[in-house]
Amino acid sequence: MNPAAETAGPYAPRPIRGYFVAPPEERDLSIGLTLAIIGSVMLLGAFVLPFIFFGAGAASSEEDPSTAAIAILFALITFFGGNLVGWPLLIFGSIRLFRYQRQKSARTGAPSDEQMDQWFFDDMRRIEHQATQEMNIPAETITRRPLLVVGPALPTDYAIGLDGKPRYASYEVAVVVLTRHQVCAYTCVLNFATGVRDLETTHEFMISDVTTIGTINDRLADHGGGASSGRVIRMAGPIAMSFLTPADVSVRQEFRITLTSGDALAVNVGCHVNGTTLSDEGYRGYVRDTVRALRATLRAIKSPDPTDEP
């Protein structure tokens, strides 16, 4: 296992921040409107009703002084009571509405699902090209097309697109190449906002040392954490971002290459959070099909050829 130097050049930052902004809370809108309307009505009453009571009191002051006193008392109660209750309601309601509008505005200009996918595919093509350069494998020794394994690099901002697919701000990526004698792998962590690759490494395993290639579900108990009970956010200044940490994951879905020594190369390909699987079904199918093909190729390479026997 040899660390590879980082070779990614500078990239223009992508405007993806709005894509990962947490959706505004609808209850902020409903509660804010309710409080603001009630507060406004009470303030309106605090200024209108005293004039009515004072007018009624002044009209009856000569004929019935007690009625006039009661009218003046009601005028004072409505004025001070309306202001004491109306202003806090209006202020709290306005804060809720401002928070809703601020969160909604932060999502304005966010890239579409299609644009996010285009950037993703561009990055994957660059990474696959980089992997072949780093591993320097002769093309004639490669037995099948490389397997590209991708999943969230936790912790990371994330969002579920309108198409139902999860997308992340940071990815674990592995390119696995099977030759006649070795299993070779290139791994890195992709910063999706910049396209820069970090923590690049290359791995070479002899075919005889590989016991299994496949996907597994690594349960939370193995990580020693506790699953989150609700939507996780982080604050980027005043803006709430949808956020995912290892402690929020109940099941980690991994692609894993296991060796006879017990060592393993594992790459996260999906997560199970709060009853939801955060991975794309189409991509999971691609990984399953490719893993089956890799296993079949591995078995064929490791099995002795009867024609070679004396």
C-alpha positions in Angstrom: 0.0 0.0 0.0 1.8 3.1 -1.2 0.6 6.7 -0.6 0.4 8.6 -3.8 1.2 12.3 -4.0 -1.7 14.7 -4.6 -1.7 15.7 -8.2 -5.0 17.5 -8.6 -4.5 21.0 -9.9 -6.6 24.0 -8.9 -10.2 24.1 -10.0 -12.7 27.0 -10.1 -15.0 26.6 -7.1 -18.5 25.4 -8.0 -21.6 27.2 -6.8 -23.0 24.1 -5.1 -23.6 25.6 -1.6 -27.2 26.4 -2.3 -27.9 22.8 -3.3 -27.1 21.6 0.2 -28.9 24.3 2.1 -31.6 22.7 4.3 -35.1 23.3 3.1 -36.9 26.1 5.0 -39.2 24.9 7.8 -42.8 25.1 6.7 -43.8 25.6 10.3 -41.7 28.7 10.5 -44.0 30.1 7.7 -47.2 29.0 9.3 -46.3 30.0 12.9 -44.7 33.2 11.8 -47.8 34.3 9.8 -50.1 33.3 12.7 -48.1 35.2 15.3 -47.6 38.2 13.0 -51.4 38.4 12.2 -52.5 38.1 15.8 -49.9 40.6 17.0 -50.9 43.1 14.3 -54.6 42.7 15.1 -53.9 43.3 18.8 -51.7 46.4 18.1 -54.5 47.8 15.8 -57.0 47.2 18.6 -54.6 48.8 21.1 -54.7 52.1 19.2 -58.3 52.0 17.9 -60.3 50.7 20.9 -59.0 53.3 23.4 -60.3 56.1 21.1 -63.7 54.4 21.1 -63.8 53.9 24.9 -62.5 57.5 25.5 -65.2 58.8 23.2 -67.9 56.8 24.9 -66.6 57.9 28.3 -66.5 61.6 27.3 -70.1 61.4 26.0 -71.4 59.9 29.2 -69.2 61.8 31.7 -71.9 64.3 32.7 -74.8 62.0 32.8 -73.1 58.9 34.3 -69.6 59.5 35.8 -69.2 55.8 36.8 -69.8 54.6 33.2 -67.2 57.2 32.0 -64.7 55.9 34.5 -65.2 52.3 33.4 -64.8 53.4 29.7 -61.6 55.1 30.5 -60.3 52.0 32.4 -61.1 49.8 29.5 -59.3 52.3 27.2 -56.2 52.0 29.3 -56.4 48.2 29.6 -56.8 47.8 25.8 -54.0 50.3 25.1 -51.4 48.8 27.5 -52.5 45.2 27.2 -52.6 45.3 23.4 -49.1 46.8 23.3 -47.7 44.4 25.9 -49.0 41.3 24.0 -49.1 42.5 20.4 -45.5 43.7 20.1 -43.9 40.4 21.3 -46.2 38.4 19.0 -45.4 40.6 16.1 -41.6 40.5 16.8 -41.5 36.7 17.2 -43.7 36.2 14.2 -41.4 38.4 12.1 -38.3 36.5 13.3 -39.9 33.2 12.2 -40.9 34.7 8.8 -37.4 36.2 8.3 -35.8 32.9 9.1 -38.0 31.1 6.6 -37.3 33.7 3.9 -33.5 33.7 4.6 -33.4 29.9 4.3 -35.5 30.0 1.1 -33.3 32.7 -0.4 -30.1 30.8 0.4 -31.4 28.0 -1.9 -32.0 30.4 -4.8 -29.5 29.9 -7.6 -28.7 26.3 -6.6 -27.6 24.1 -9.4 -30.0 21.6 -10.8 -29.8 17.8 -10.3 -28.7 17.5 -14.0 -25.9 20.1 -13.5 -24.7 18.3 -10.3 -24.6 15.0 -12.2 -22.7 16.5 -15.1 -20.0 17.8 -12.7 -20.0 14.4 -10.9 -19.5 12.5 -14.2 -16.7 14.9 -15.2 -14.9 14.3 -11.9 -15.3 10.5 -12.2 -13.7 10.5 -15.7 -10.8 12.6 -14.4 -10.4 10.3 -11.4 -10.5 7.1 -13.5 -7.8 8.7 -15.8 -5.7 9.7 -12.8 -6.0 6.2 -11.4 -4.6 4.5 -14.5 -1.7 7.0 -14.5 -1.0 6.4 -10.8 -1.1 2.6 -11.0 0.7 2.4 -14.3 -0.8 -0.9 -15.3 0.0 -2.3 -18.8 -3.3 -2.4 -20.7 -2.7 -5.9 -22.0 -2.7 -7.3 -18.5 -6.1 -5.9 -17.5 -8.8 -8.6 -17.6 -11.9 -6.3 -17.5 -13.0 -2.7 -17.3 -12.1 -1.0 -14.0 -14.8 -0.8 -11.3 -15.6 2.7 -10.1 -16.8 2.7 -6.4 -18.2 5.9 -5.0 -19.9 6.8 -1.7 -20.2 9.7 0.8 -17.1 10.7 2.7 -18.4 11.4 6.2 -18.9 14.0 7.6 -20.4 15.8 4.6 -23.2 18.1 3.5 -25.8 16.2 1.6 -29.2 16.7 -0.2 -31.9 14.5 -1.7 -32.6 15.8 -5.2 -35.9 16.2 -6.9 -35.2 12.9 -8.6 -34.9 11.1 -5.3 -31.1 10.6 -5.6 -28.8 11.6 -2.7 -25.8 13.8 -3.5 -22.9 14.8 -1.3 -20.3 17.6 -1.0 -17.6 15.0 -0.3 -17.1 11.5 -1.8 -15.0 8.4 -1.1 -13.8 7.1 -4.5 -12.0 3.9 -5.5 -11.0 2.6 -8.9 -10.5 -1.2 -8.8 -8.6 -2.9 -11.7 -8.2 -6.7 -12.0 -5.2 -8.0 -13.9 -4.1 -11.6 -14.5 -1.9 -11.6 -11.3 -3.1 -8.6 -9.1 -6.0 -6.6 -7.8 -5.0 -3.0 -8.0 -7.0 -0.1 -6.4 -6.7 3.7 -6.4 -8.5 5.6 -3.6 -9.1 9.2 -2.8 -11.5 11.7 -1.2 -13.2 14.1 -3.7 -14.1 17.6 -2.6 -17.0 18.1 -4.9 -17.1 21.9 -4.4 -13.6 22.3 -5.9 -13.0 19.0 -7.8 -9.8 18.5 -5.8 -8.7 15.0 -4.7 -7.3 14.5 -1.3 -5.8 11.4 0.6 -4.8 9.7 -2.7 -3.4 6.2 -2.2 -2.7 3.2 -4.5 -3.0 -0.5 -3.5 -1.7 -3.7 -5.1 -2.8 -7.1 -3.9 -1.7 -10.5 -5.3 -4.6 -12.5 -6.6 -3.6 -15.4 -4.3 -3.9 -13.1 -1.3 -7.5 -12.0 -2.1 -10.2 -14.0 -0.3 -13.4 -12.0 -1.1 -14.5 -9.0 -3.2 -18.0 -7.8 -2.4 -20.4 -5.5 -0.6 -21.5 -5.7 3.0 -23.7 -3.9 5.5 -21.6 -2.7 8.4 -24.0 -2.0 11.3 -23.7 0.9 13.6 -22.7 -1.3 16.6 -19.4 -1.9 14.8 -18.8 1.9 14.7 -19.7 2.4 18.4 -22.0 5.3 17.7 -25.7 6.1 18.0 -28.1 6.9 15.2 -29.7 10.3 14.9 -33.4 10.6 15.6 -34.1 13.5 13.2 -32.7 15.6 10.4 -29.2 16.7 11.1 -28.0 20.2 10.2 -25.0 22.3 10.7 -25.0 26.1 10.8 -23.0 28.0 8.1 -23.3 31.4 9.7 -27.1 31.9 9.9 -27.9 29.3 7.2 -28.8 25.7 8.1 -27.1 23.1 5.9 -28.2 19.4 5.7 -25.4 17.5 7.3 -24.4 13.9 7.8 -21.9 12.5 10.3 -20.8 8.9 11.1 -22.9 9.0 14.3 -26.1 9.6 12.3 -25.6 6.4 10.3 -27.4 3.2 11.4 -25.9 1.0 8.6 -22.9 1.7 6.5 -22.9 0.0 3.1 -19.3 -0.9 2.0 -17.5 -2.3 -0.9 -14.7 -4.4 0.5 -11.7 -6.3 -0.7 -10.6 -8.8 2.0 -7.1 -10.5 2.2 -6.0 -13.8 3.6 -4.1 -11.7 6.3 -7.5 -10.3 7.5 -6.7 -6.8 6.2 -9.3 -5.2 4.0 -9.8 -2.2 1.7 -13.2 -0.7 2.4 -15.0 2.1 0.6 -18.4 3.6 1.7 -21.0 3.2 -1.0 -24.2 4.2 0.9 -25.7 4.9 4.3 -29.0 4.0 6.1 -30.2 7.0 8.1 -33.5 7.4 10.0 -35.2 4.6 8.0 -33.9 6.0 4.7 -31.2 4.4 2.5 -29.0 7.3 1.2 -27.8 5.7 -2.1 -28.9 5.5 -5.6 -30.7 2.2 -6.6 -29.3 2.4 -10.1 -25.7 2.8 -8.8 -26.2 0.0 -6.3 -27.3 -2.3 -9.2 -24.2 -1.3 -11.2 -22.0 -2.2 -8.2 -23.7 -5.5 -7.6 -23.5 -6.5 -11.3 -19.8 -5.5 -11.5 -18.9 -7.3 -8.2 -20.5 -10.5 -9.6 -18.4 -10.1 -12.7 -15.3 -9.4 -10.7 -15.9 -12.5 -8.6 -16.4 -14.7 -11.6 -13.2 -13.3 -13.2 -11.3 -13.8 -9.9 -12.5 -17.4 -9.6 -11.5 -18.1 -13.2 -8.0 -16.7 -12.7 -7.5 -18.5 -9.4 -8.9 -21.9 -10.6 -6.3 -24.2 -12.2 -6.6 -24.7 -16.0 -7.1 -28.4 -16.7 -5.2 -28.1 -20.0 -2.1 -27.0 -18.0 -2.0 -30.3 -16.1 0.5 -32.9 -17.3 
